[in-house]
Amino acid sequence: MSAKEEETIVDKAIGNPAFDQMFGYHIFFRRAAIPVTLFIIGLLTYTLVDPYFSSDTALTIAFVLVGLSLGPILSLERYVGVILSRK
């Protein structure tokens, strides 16, 4: 990519009114908070399930629960964005 193309990509993200939601923190939540939330869900699940199952089974259960929680977390983030854009 040339320097001109990279500038336009950044300018599109910064100048886009869709990213003005949540007082400019929308990009932060999409890039940092969602993966951190998934990581915490995985650690919590593994910690709670590990005493009752073998380590491999607990890890598999944690992976499955994190995978199943990805859709609801992204849907909740979109819902919050829609609610905030109406105000």
N, C-alpha and C positions, 0 to 999 in steps of 0.2 A: 504494500500500500504506500502511496506517496504521502508526503506531509500534508498536502491539500486535502486528501481524502480523510486522514486522521483528524484534522481540524474540523471538518464538517460533521463527523460522527460525534465528536465531543460537543460541538455547538448544538447539534440536534438534541442531545441529552440534556444539556444545560438550558437551552431555550424552550424546551417542550413544556407546555403548561400542565401536562399530565404528571410531571415530576415535581410540580409545585405543591402537591398535596402533602399533608403532614408537616408543613412548614419547612420543606426542603429535605426532610429526613427520609423521604420515600426511597431514594436510591440506597441509603444506608440500610434500611430495613430489608430491602430486597437482596442486597449483597452480603450483609453480615448477620443480621438478626435471625433470618430464617435458617441458615445453616447451623448457627449456634444453637438455636432451639431444637433442631433435629439431633444435634450431637448430644445435648442434655437429655433428650428423651431416650436416646440409645443408652447412655450411661446409666440413667435411672432404671430403665428396664433391665439391663444386664445386672445391676446391683441387686435389684429386688428378686430376680429369678435365679441367680447363680446358686444360692444355698439349696435350692430344691431340685435342680437339674445338673447334669454334667456341664462342663465349661463350653463344650461345642454346642450343646443344645441351647444353653442360655444365650450364646452369641447368635445363634440362628433365630431364636425368638425375638431378640433385640433388633436384629436386622429386619425381620418381618414387620414388627410394630413400627419401626421408623419408616419403612416403605409405605405402610398403610396410613401413616399420619401425614405424609407429604401432601396428598391431595387436599385434605381438610385444612391444613395450614395455609396452602396457597389460595384456597377458596376464601378463607377468612381474611387474608390479606387483600384480596380483590374486593370483598364485601366492604371492608373498612375504607378502601379507596373510593368505592362508589358512594358510600354514605358521606364521606368528607367532601367529595366533589359536588354534592347537592347543596352544601351549605354556602 
